[in-house]
Amino acid sequence: EVFDALHARRTYATTGARIVLDFSAGGIEMGGTGRASAGRPVAIRAAAVGTDLVDLVEVLRHIDGRPGFAVIAQLAPLERQFDWAFDDDPGPGAAIYYVRLRQRGRVRGLVAMAWSSPVWIDAEG
């Protein structure tokens, strides 16, 4: 199952803290690709269990044809565990989403962070 998850890119990274992170966009798990209906909102969901208080969670989105990623939503749960959901309207075209979070504590002198694998979404016309 570990190799299946790696092959499907259903992975995430941390700076060493044993953070558990789950993320989906449009019902597509992190690392996945899929389609969304143009003009319809994309359901975003992020959940995590941290080893310390989670200070900040950000969802970032890249729209095809625009430069870089933009933070489209932020949450400051100030708890060890959270489950967050909202809808996003990316407009026409393809979009890439990912989530990153920052904990209060440090691990080996580094800020404890986690990043999800992206989700790639193409809009259907």
N, CA, C and O atoms as a GROMACS GRO file, in nm:
protein
  500
    1GLU      N    1   0.081  -0.119   0.000
    1GLU     CA    2   0.000   0.000   0.000
    1GLU      C    3   0.086   0.126   0.000
    1GLU      O    4   0.046   0.228  -0.056
    2VAL      N    5   0.202   0.120   0.062
    2VAL     CA    6   0.290   0.237   0.063
    2VAL      C    7   0.335   0.269  -0.080
    2VAL      O    8   0.334   0.385  -0.120
    3PHE      N    9   0.374   0.167  -0.155
    3PHE     CA   10   0.418   0.191  -0.292
    3PHE      C   11   0.302   0.238  -0.381
    3PHE      O   12   0.323   0.318  -0.472
    4ASP      N   13   0.182   0.187  -0.355
    4ASP     CA   14   0.064   0.235  -0.430
    4ASP      C   15   0.041   0.383  -0.403
    4ASP      O   16   0.013   0.458  -0.496
    5ALA      N   17   0.052   0.425  -0.278
    5ALA     CA   18   0.034   0.566  -0.243
    5ALA      C   19   0.143   0.653  -0.306
    5ALA      O   20   0.113   0.762  -0.355
    6LEU      N   21   0.267   0.606  -0.305
    6LEU     CA   22   0.374   0.682  -0.368
    6LEU      C   23   0.350   0.696  -0.518
    6LEU      O   24   0.368   0.804  -0.575
    7HIS      N   25   0.311   0.586  -0.582
    7HIS     CA   26   0.285   0.589  -0.726
    7HIS      C   27   0.169   0.684  -0.759
    7HIS      O   28   0.172   0.751  -0.862
    8ALA      N   29   0.068   0.689  -0.672
    8ALA     CA   30  -0.050   0.775  -0.695
    8ALA      C   31  -0.027   0.917  -0.643
    8ALA      O   32  -0.118   1.000  -0.651
    9ARG      N   33   0.090   0.946  -0.591
    9ARG     CA   34   0.126   1.078  -0.536
    9ARG      C   35   0.038   1.117  -0.419
    9ARG      O   36   0.023   1.236  -0.392
   10ARG      N   37  -0.021   1.022  -0.348
   10ARG     CA   38  -0.103   1.050  -0.230
   10ARG      C   39  -0.011   1.062  -0.109
   10ARG      O   40  -0.023   0.988  -0.012
   11THR      N   41   0.079   1.156  -0.117
   11THR     CA   42   0.180   1.174  -0.014
   11THR      C   43   0.185   1.320   0.029
   11THR      O   44   0.128   1.408  -0.036
   12TYR      N   45   0.254   1.344   0.138
   12TYR     CA   46   0.278   1.481   0.184
   12TYR      C   47   0.412   1.485   0.253
   12TYR      O   48   0.470   1.381   0.286
   13ALA      N   49   0.462   1.606   0.275
   13ALA     CA   50   0.594   1.622   0.335
   13ALA      C   51   0.582   1.703   0.463
   13ALA      O   52   0.491   1.785   0.478
   14THR      N   53   0.675   1.679   0.556
   14THR     CA   54   0.685   1.760   0.677
   14THR      C   55   0.831   1.795   0.700
   14THR      O   56   0.921   1.739   0.638
   15THR      N   57   0.853   1.887   0.791
   15THR     CA   58   0.990   1.922   0.828
   15THR      C   59   1.043   1.828   0.937
   15THR      O   60   1.148   1.855   0.995
   16GLY      N   61   0.973   1.722   0.964
   16GLY     CA   62   1.018   1.624   1.062
   16GLY      C   63   0.915   1.594   1.169
   16GLY      O   64   0.920   1.489   1.233
   17ALA      N   65   0.822   1.685   1.190
   17ALA     CA   66   0.714   1.660   1.288
   17ALA      C   67   0.623   1.552   1.233
   17ALA      O   68   0.601   1.544   1.112
   18ARG      N   69   0.570   1.470   1.320
   18ARG     CA   70   0.482   1.359   1.276
   18ARG      C   71   0.338   1.408   1.260
   18ARG      O   72   0.246   1.358   1.325
   19ILE      N   73   0.321   1.503   1.172
   19ILE     CA   74   0.190   1.560   1.140
   19ILE      C   75   0.118   1.465   1.046
   19ILE      O   76   0.178   1.412   0.952
   20VAL      N   77  -0.010   1.444   1.069
   20VAL     CA   78  -0.094   1.366   0.978
   20VAL      C   79  -0.178   1.467   0.900
   20VAL      O   80  -0.247   1.549   0.960
   21LEU      N   81  -0.171   1.461   0.767
   21LEU     CA   82  -0.237   1.560   0.682
   21LEU      C   83  -0.321   1.491   0.576
   21LEU      O   84  -0.277   1.394   0.513
   22ASP      N   85  -0.442   1.541   0.556
   22ASP     CA   86  -0.530   1.491   0.452
   22ASP      C   87  -0.585   1.612   0.376
   22ASP      O   88  -0.619   1.713   0.436
   23PHE      N   89  -0.593   1.600   0.243
   23PHE     CA   90  -0.637   1.712   0.161
   23PHE      C   91  -0.705   1.660   0.036
   23PHE      O   92  -0.662   1.561  -0.024
   24SER      N   93  -0.814   1.727  -0.003
   24SER     CA   94  -0.880   1.695  -0.130
   24SER      C   95  -0.940   1.822  -0.189
   24SER      O   96  -0.971   1.917  -0.117
   25ALA      N   97  -0.954   1.822  -0.319
   25ALA     CA   98  -1.018   1.932  -0.392
   25ALA      C   99  -1.111   1.871  -0.495
   25ALA      O  100  -1.069   1.788  -0.576
   26GLY      N  101  -1.236   1.911  -0.493
   26GLY     CA  102  -1.332   1.855  -0.587
   26GLY      C  103  -1.354   1.706  -0.566
   26GLY      O  104  -1.388   1.635  -0.660
   27GLY      N  105  -1.333   1.658  -0.444
   27GLY     CA  106  -1.346   1.515  -0.414
   27GLY      C  107  -1.228   1.433  -0.460
   27GLY      O  108  -1.231   1.310  -0.451
   28ILE      N  109  -1.124   1.497  -0.510
   28ILE     CA  110  -1.004   1.428  -0.560
   28ILE      C  111  -0.897   1.433  -0.451
   28ILE      O  112  -0.863   1.540  -0.402
   29GLU      N  113  -0.845   1.318  -0.413
   29GLU     CA  114  -0.743   1.311  -0.309
   29GLU      C  115  -0.613   1.377  -0.355
   29GLU      O  116  -0.586   1.388  -0.475
   30MET      N  117  -0.533   1.420  -0.256
   30MET     CA  118  -0.405   1.482  -0.291
   30MET      C  119  -0.325   1.388  -0.380
   30MET      O  120  -0.322   1.267  -0.360
   31GLY      N  121  -0.261   1.449  -0.478
   31GLY     CA  122  -0.184   1.373  -0.576
   31GLY      C  123  -0.264   1.334  -0.698
   31GLY      O  124  -0.208   1.289  -0.798
   32GLY      N  125  -0.397   1.352  -0.692
   32GLY     CA  126  -0.482   1.306  -0.800
   32GLY      C  127  -0.513   1.413  -0.904
   32GLY      O  128  -0.486   1.532  -0.886
   33THR      N  129  -0.569   1.366  -1.013
   33THR     CA  130  -0.614   1.456  -1.120
   33THR      C  131  -0.761   1.426  -1.146
   33THR      O  132  -0.809   1.315  -1.124
   34GLY      N  133  -0.832   1.528  -1.194
   34GLY     CA  134  -0.973   1.506  -1.223
   34GLY      C  135  -1.034   1.624  -1.295
   34GLY      O  136  -0.965   1.719  -1.332
   35ARG      N  137  -1.164   1.616  -1.313
   35ARG     CA  138  -1.236   1.720  -1.385
   35ARG      C  139  -1.340   1.782  -1.292
   35ARG      O  140  -1.391   1.718  -1.200
   36ALA      N  141  -1.369   1.909  -1.320
   36ALA     CA  142  -1.475   1.981  -1.249
   36ALA      C  143  -1.560   2.051  -1.353
   36ALA      O  144  -1.511   2.089  -1.459
   37SER      N  145  -1.685   2.068  -1.322
   37SER     CA  146  -1.775   2.139  -1.413
   37SER      C  147  -1.746   2.288  -1.408
   37SER      O  148  -1.739   2.346  -1.299
   38ALA      N  149  -1.728   2.350  -1.524
   38ALA     CA  150  -1.701   2.493  -1.530
   38ALA      C  151  -1.819   2.569  -1.469
   38ALA      O  152  -1.935   2.534  -1.490
   39GLY      N  153  -1.787   2.672  -1.392
   39GLY     CA  154  -1.890   2.753  -1.329
   39GLY      C  155  -1.944   2.696  -1.201
   39GLY      O  156  -2.028   2.758  -1.136
   40ARG      N  157  -1.898   2.578  -1.161
   40ARG     CA  158  -1.943   2.518  -1.036
   40ARG      C  159  -1.831   2.524  -0.934
   40ARG      O  160  -1.714   2.512  -0.971
   41PRO      N  161  -1.864   2.543  -0.806
   41PRO     CA  162  -1.759   2.550  -0.705
   41PRO      C  163  -1.687   2.417  -0.686
   41PRO      O  164  -1.744   2.309  -0.706
   42VAL      N  165  -1.562   2.428  -0.646
   42VAL     CA  166  -1.479   2.311  -0.614
   42VAL      C  167  -1.477   2.298  -0.462
   42VAL      O  168  -1.437   2.391  -0.392
   43ALA      N  169  -1.519   2.184  -0.412
   43ALA     CA  170  -1.520   2.159  -0.267
   43ALA      C  171  -1.377   2.132  -0.220
   43ALA      O  172  -1.312   2.039  -0.269
   44ILE      N  173  -1.330   2.212  -0.127
   44ILE     CA  174  -1.195   2.198  -0.072
   44ILE      C  175  -1.208   2.144   0.070
   44ILE      O  176  -1.292   2.190   0.147
   45ARG      N  177  -1.125   2.045   0.104
   45ARG     CA  178  -1.125   1.990   0.239
   45ARG      C  179  -0.982   1.965   0.283
   45ARG      O  180  -0.903   1.905   0.211
   46ALA      N  181  -0.951   2.012   0.403
   46ALA     CA  182  -0.820   1.988   0.464
   46ALA      C  183  -0.843   1.946   0.608
   46ALA      O  184  -0.926   2.003   0.678
   47ALA      N  185  -0.769   1.846   0.650
   47ALA     CA  186  -0.777   1.798   0.788
   47ALA      C  187  -0.636   1.758   0.832
   47ALA      O  188  -0.556   1.712   0.750
   48ALA      N  189  -0.608   1.776   0.959
   48ALA     CA  190  -0.476   1.738   1.010
   48ALA      C  191  -0.482   1.711   1.158
   48ALA      O  192  -0.570   1.758   1.230
   49VAL      N  193  -0.385   1.632   1.202
   49VAL     CA  194  -0.358   1.611   1.344
   49VAL      C  195  -0.212   1.645   1.362
   49VAL      O  196  -0.125   1.579   1.305
   50GLY      N  197  -0.184   1.748   1.440
   50GLY     CA  198  -0.048   1.793   1.462
   50GLY      C  199   0.012   1.738   1.589
   50GLY      O  200  -0.055   1.670   1.667
   51THR      N  201   0.138   1.766   1.610
   51THR     CA  202   0.208   1.728   1.732
   51THR      C  203   0.212   1.846   1.829
   51THR      O  204   0.258   1.831   1.943
   52ASP      N  205   0.167   1.960   1.785
   52ASP     CA  206   0.159   2.082   1.864
   52ASP      C  207   0.041   2.162   1.807
   52ASP      O  208  -0.026   2.116   1.714
   53LEU      N  209   0.016   2.279   1.861
   53LEU     CA  210  -0.092   2.363   1.809
   53LEU      C  211  -0.063   2.401   1.664
   53LEU      O  212   0.049   2.439   1.631
   54VAL      N  213  -0.163   2.391   1.579
   54VAL     CA  214  -0.150   2.433   1.439
   54VAL      C  215  -0.181   2.582   1.435
   54VAL      O  216  -0.293   2.624   1.463
   55ASP      N  217  -0.080   2.662   1.400
   55ASP     CA  218  -0.094   2.807   1.395
   55ASP      C  219  -0.162   2.856   1.268
   55ASP      O  220  -0.245   2.946   1.272
   56LEU      N  221  -0.127   2.796   1.154
   56LEU     CA  222  -0.175   2.850   1.027
   56LEU      C  223  -0.191   2.738   0.924
   56LEU      O  224  -0.105   2.651   0.911
   57VAL      N  225  -0.302   2.743   0.852
   57VAL     CA  226  -0.327   2.653   0.741
   57VAL      C  227  -0.361   2.741   0.621
   57VAL      O  228  -0.444   2.832   0.632
   58GLU      N  229  -0.297   2.715   0.508
   58GLU     CA  230  -0.323   2.792   0.387
   58GLU      C  231  -0.352   2.698   0.271
   58GLU      O  232  -0.285   2.597   0.253
   59VAL      N  233  -0.453   2.735   0.193
   59VAL     CA  234  -0.482   2.663   0.068
   59VAL      C  235  -0.435   2.753  -0.044
   59VAL      O  236  -0.473   2.870  -0.051
   60LEU      N  237  -0.354   2.698  -0.133
   60LEU     CA  238  -0.299   2.773  -0.246
   60LEU      C  239  -0.354   2.718  -0.376
   60LEU      O  240  -0.382   2.599  -0.388
   61ARG      N  241  -0.369   2.806  -0.474
   61ARG     CA  242  -0.423   2.768  -0.603
   61ARG      C  243  -0.343   2.835  -0.714
   61ARG      O  244  -0.304   2.951  -0.704
   62HIS      N  245  -0.320   2.759  -0.819
   62HIS     CA  246  -0.260   2.813  -0.942
   62HIS      C  247  -0.362   2.795  -1.053
   62HIS      O  248  -0.417   2.686  -1.070
   63ILE      N  249  -0.387   2.900  -1.128
   63ILE     CA  250  -0.476   2.894  -1.244
   63ILE      C  251  -0.388   2.893  -1.368
   63ILE      O  252  -0.297   2.975  -1.382
   64ASP      N  253  -0.417   2.800  -1.459
   64ASP     CA  254  -0.341   2.789  -1.582
   64ASP      C  255  -0.341   2.924  -1.656
   64ASP      O  256  -0.446   2.985  -1.676
   65GLY      N  257  -0.222   2.969  -1.696
   65GLY     CA  258  -0.209   3.095  -1.767
   65GLY      C  259  -0.179   3.214  -1.678
   65GLY      O  260  -0.154   3.324  -1.728
   66ARG      N  261  -0.181   3.194  -1.547
   66ARG     CA  262  -0.147   3.301  -1.453
   66ARG      C  263  -0.016   3.264  -1.383
   66ARG      O  264   0.014   3.146  -1.366
   67PRO      N  265   0.062   3.365  -1.343
   67PRO     CA  266   0.189   3.333  -1.278
   67PRO      C  267   0.171   3.290  -1.131
   67PRO      O  268   0.091   3.350  -1.059
   68GLY      N  269   0.244   3.189  -1.090
   68GLY     CA  270   0.256   3.150  -0.951
   68GLY      C  271   0.129   3.098  -0.885
   68GLY      O  272   0.024   3.083  -0.948
   69PHE      N  273   0.144   3.071  -0.756
   69PHE     CA  274   0.034   3.025  -0.672
   69PHE      C  275  -0.013   3.141  -0.586
   69PHE      O  276   0.067   3.227  -0.548
   70ALA      N  277  -0.142   3.143  -0.554
   70ALA     CA  278  -0.199   3.246  -0.467
   70ALA      C  279  -0.266   3.177  -0.348
   70ALA      O  280  -0.330   3.073  -0.364
   71VAL      N  281  -0.251   3.236  -0.231
   71VAL     CA  282  -0.322   3.187  -0.113
   71VAL      C  283  -0.468   3.228  -0.130
   71VAL      O  284  -0.499   3.347  -0.141
   72ILE      N  285  -0.558   3.129  -0.133
   72ILE     CA  286  -0.700   3.159  -0.153
   72ILE      C  287  -0.781   3.150  -0.024
   72ILE      O  288  -0.893   3.199  -0.018
   73ALA      N  289  -0.724   3.087   0.079
   73ALA     CA  290  -0.794   3.075   0.207
   73ALA      C  291  -0.693   3.047   0.317
   73ALA      O  292  -0.592   2.980   0.295
   74GLN      N  293  -0.721   3.100   0.435
   74GLN     CA  294  -0.636   3.079   0.552
   74GLN      C  295  -0.723   3.043   0.672
   74GLN      O  296  -0.837   3.086   0.683
   75LEU      N  297  -0.666   2.963   0.760
   75LEU     CA  298  -0.731   2.924   0.884
   75LEU      C  299  -0.626   2.924   0.993
   75LEU      O  300  -0.514   2.878   0.971
   76ALA      N  301  -0.661   2.975   1.111
   76ALA     CA  302  -0.573   2.971   1.228
   76ALA      C  303  -0.645   2.892   1.337
   76ALA      O  304  -0.706   2.951   1.425
   77PRO      N  305  -0.638   2.759   1.331
   77PRO     CA  306  -0.718   2.678   1.424
   77PRO      C  307  -0.672   2.685   1.570
   77PRO      O  308  -0.754   2.673   1.661
   78LEU      N  309  -0.542   2.704   1.593
   78LEU     CA  310  -0.486   2.708   1.728
   78LEU      C  311  -0.527   2.587   1.811
   78LEU      O  312  -0.550   2.598   1.931
   79GLU      N  313  -0.536   2.473   1.745
   79GLU     CA  314  -0.564   2.344   1.807
   79GLU      C  315  -0.471   2.241   1.744
   79GLU      O  316  -0.409   2.268   1.641
   80ARG      N  317  -0.462   2.125   1.804
   80ARG     CA  318  -0.378   2.018   1.747
   80ARG      C  319  -0.446   1.948   1.631
   80ARG      O  320  -0.379   1.887   1.547
   81GLN      N  321  -0.577   1.956   1.625
   81GLN     CA  322  -0.652   1.883   1.523
   81GLN      C  323  -0.756   1.977   1.462
   81GLN      O  324  -0.817   2.058   1.533
   82PHE      N  325  -0.777   1.965   1.332
   82PHE     CA  326  -0.882   2.042   1.266
   82PHE      C  327  -0.934   1.967   1.145
   82PHE      O  328  -0.867   1.879   1.092
   83ASP      N  329  -1.053   2.001   1.104
   83ASP     CA  330  -1.116   1.952   0.982
   83ASP      C  331  -1.188   2.072   0.922
   83ASP      O  332  -1.278   2.127   0.985
   84TRP      N  333  -1.148   2.113   0.803
   84TRP     CA  334  -1.192   2.240   0.744
   84TRP      C  335  -1.241   2.214   0.603
   84TRP      O  336  -1.177   2.141   0.527
   85ALA      N  337  -1.354   2.274   0.569
   85ALA     CA  338  -1.409   2.258   0.434
   85ALA      C  339  -1.469   2.390   0.388
   85ALA      O  340  -1.527   2.464   0.467
   86PHE      N  341  -1.454   2.418   0.260
   86PHE     CA  342  -1.513   2.535   0.198
   86PHE      C  343  -1.518   2.512   0.047
   86PHE      O  344  -1.461   2.415  -0.003
   87ASP      N  345  -1.586   2.600  -0.025
   87ASP     CA  346  -1.596   2.591  -0.170
   87ASP      C  347  -1.515   2.703  -0.235
   87ASP      O  348  -1.507   2.814  -0.182
   88ASP      N  349  -1.456   2.672  -0.349
   88ASP     CA  350  -1.380   2.770  -0.425
   88ASP      C  351  -1.431   2.772  -0.569
   88ASP      O  352  -1.467   2.668  -0.624
   89ASP      N  353  -1.434   2.891  -0.628
   89ASP     CA  354  -1.470   2.904  -0.768
   89ASP      C  355  -1.345   2.948  -0.845
   89ASP      O  356  -1.314   3.067  -0.848
   90PRO      N  357  -1.273   2.854  -0.908
   90PRO     CA  358  -1.150   2.891  -0.977
   90PRO      C  359  -1.172   2.960  -1.110
   90PRO      O  360  -1.078   3.013  -1.168
   91GLY      N  361  -1.296   2.960  -1.162
   91GLY     CA  362  -1.321   3.015  -1.294
   91GLY      C  363  -1.285   2.914  -1.401
   91GLY      O  364  -1.260   2.797  -1.370
   92PRO      N  365  -1.282   2.957  -1.526
   92PRO     CA  366  -1.254   2.862  -1.635
   92PRO      C  367  -1.106   2.822  -1.638
   92PRO      O  368  -1.020   2.894  -1.588
   93GLY      N  369  -1.080   2.708  -1.696
   93GLY     CA  370  -0.942   2.662  -1.712
   93GLY      C  371  -0.900   2.564  -1.605
   93GLY      O  372  -0.976   2.530  -1.515
   94ALA      N  373  -0.777   2.519  -1.618
   94ALA     CA  374  -0.720   2.421  -1.525
   94ALA      C  375  -0.670   2.490  -1.399
   94ALA      O  376  -0.625   2.604  -1.403
   95ALA      N  377  -0.677   2.419  -1.288
   95ALA     CA  378  -0.630   2.471  -1.160
   95ALA      C  379  -0.550   2.364  -1.087
   95ALA      O  380  -0.575   2.244  -1.103
   96ILE      N  381  -0.456   2.409  -1.007
   96ILE     CA  382  -0.378   2.321  -0.920
   96ILE      C  383  -0.396   2.374  -0.778
   96ILE      O  384  -0.382   2.494  -0.754
   97TYR      N  385  -0.427   2.284  -0.684
   97TYR     CA  386  -0.444   2.322  -0.543
   97TYR      C  387  -0.346   2.244  -0.457
   97TYR      O  388  -0.311   2.130  -0.488
   98TYR      N  389  -0.301   2.306  -0.349
   98TYR     CA  390  -0.231   2.232  -0.244
   98TYR      C  391  -0.249   2.305  -0.113
   98TYR      O  392  -0.291   2.421  -0.111
   99VAL      N  393  -0.216   2.239  -0.004
   99VAL     CA  394  -0.231   2.299   0.130
   99VAL      C  395  -0.097   2.292   0.201
   99VAL      O  396  -0.019   2.198   0.182
  100ARG      N  397  -0.071   2.393   0.283
  100ARG     CA  398   0.047   2.390   0.371
  100ARG      C  399   0.003   2.436   0.509
  100ARG      O  400  -0.089   2.516   0.523
  101LEU      N  401   0.070   2.384   0.610
  101LEU     CA  402   0.037   2.424   0.746
  101LEU      C  403   0.163   2.446   0.827
  101LEU      O  404   0.270   2.392   0.796
  102ARG      N  405   0.148   2.525   0.931
  102ARG     CA  406   0.260   2.557   1.021
  102ARG      C  407   0.214   2.535   1.164
  102ARG      O  408   0.108   2.582   1.204
  103GLN      N  409   0.296   2.464   1.240
  103GLN     CA  410   0.269   2.442   1.382
  103GLN      C  411   0.344   2.545   1.465
  103GLN      O  412   0.434   2.614   1.417
  104ARG      N  413   0.305   2.554   1.590
  104ARG     CA  414   0.368   2.647   1.682
  104ARG      C  415   0.509   2.602   1.721
  104ARG      O  416   0.602   2.683   1.721
  105GLY      N  417   0.526   2.476   1.753
  105GLY     CA  418   0.655   2.427   1.800
  105GLY      C  419   0.757   2.406   1.690
  105GLY      O  420   0.724   2.409   1.571
  106ARG      N  421   0.879   2.385   1.731
  106ARG     CA  422   0.989   2.358   1.638
  106ARG      C  423   1.036   2.215   1.654
  106ARG      O  424   1.022   2.153   1.759
  107VAL      N  425   1.094   2.163   1.546
  107VAL     CA  426   1.152   2.029   1.546
  107VAL      C  427   1.296   2.045   1.500
  107VAL      O  428   1.322   2.090   1.388
  108ARG      N  429   1.390   2.008   1.587
  108ARG     CA  430   1.533   2.023   1.558
  108ARG      C  431   1.566   2.165   1.511
  108ARG      O  432   1.647   2.184   1.420
  109GLY      N  433   1.502   2.263   1.573
  109GLY     CA  434   1.528   2.403   1.543
  109GLY      C  435   1.454   2.458   1.423
  109GLY      O  436   1.463   2.577   1.395
  110LEU      N  437   1.380   2.374   1.353
  110LEU     CA  438   1.305   2.418   1.235
  110LEU      C  439   1.158   2.438   1.270
  110LEU      O  440   1.104   2.367   1.355
  111VAL      N  441   1.094   2.533   1.205
  111VAL     CA  442   0.950   2.550   1.219
  111VAL      C  443   0.885   2.423   1.166
  111VAL      O  444   0.918   2.376   1.058
  112ALA      N  445   0.793   2.368   1.243
  112ALA     CA  446   0.725   2.244   1.204
  112ALA      C  447   0.618   2.277   1.100
  112ALA      O  448   0.522   2.348   1.129
  113MET      N  449   0.635   2.223   0.979
  113MET     CA  450   0.543   2.251   0.869
  113MET      C  451   0.508   2.121   0.796
  113MET      O  452   0.576   2.019   0.810
  114ALA      N  453   0.401   2.129   0.719
  114ALA     CA  454   0.361   2.018   0.632
  114ALA      C  455   0.305   2.075   0.502
  114ALA      O  456   0.244   2.182   0.502
  115TRP      N  457   0.325   2.002   0.391
  115TRP     CA  458   0.277   2.040   0.259
  115TRP      C  459   0.212   1.917   0.195
  115TRP      O  460   0.268   1.808   0.198
  116SER      N  461   0.094   1.936   0.138
  116SER     CA  462   0.028   1.825   0.069
  116SER      C  463   0.082   1.814  -0.073
  116SER      O  464   0.143   1.907  -0.126
  117SER      N  465   0.059   1.699  -0.133
  117SER     CA  466   0.078   1.688  -0.277
  117SER      C  467  -0.032   1.770  -0.342
  117SER      O  468  -0.138   1.788  -0.283
  118PRO      N  469  -0.009   1.819  -0.463
  118PRO     CA  470  -0.114   1.898  -0.530
  118PRO      C  471  -0.228   1.812  -0.580
  118PRO      O  472  -0.218   1.689  -0.588
  119VAL      N  473  -0.337   1.879  -0.614
  119VAL     CA  474  -0.449   1.820  -0.685
  119VAL      C  475  -0.464   1.899  -0.814
  119VAL      O  476  -0.472   2.022  -0.812
  120TRP      N  477  -0.467   1.829  -0.927
  120TRP     CA  478  -0.480   1.892  -1.059
  120TRP      C  479  -0.623   1.878  -1.105
  120TRP      O  480  -0.677   1.767  -1.109
  121ILE      N  481  -0.686   1.991  -1.141
  121ILE     CA  482  -0.827   1.988  -1.183
  121ILE      C  483  -0.838   2.061  -1.318
  121ILE      O  484  -0.792   2.173  -1.334
  122ASP      N  485  -0.902   1.993  -1.414
  122ASP     CA  486  -0.935   2.054  -1.543
  122ASP      C  487  -1.084   2.087  -1.542
  122ASP      O  488  -1.166   2.008  -1.496
  123ALA      N  489  -1.118   2.203  -1.592
  123ALA     CA  490  -1.259   2.244  -1.599
  123ALA      C  491  -1.322   2.192  -1.727
  123ALA      O  492  -1.265   2.204  -1.836
  124GLU      N  493  -1.440   2.135  -1.712
  124GLU     CA  494  -1.518   2.092  -1.829
  124GLU      C  495  -1.604   2.209  -1.873
  124GLU      O  496  -1.658   2.281  -1.789
  125GLY      N  497  -1.618   2.228  -2.002
  125GLY     CA  498  -1.700   2.335  -2.055
  125GLY      C  499  -1.847   2.309  -2.057
  125GLY      O  500  -1.924   2.394  -2.100
   0.00000   0.00000   0.00000
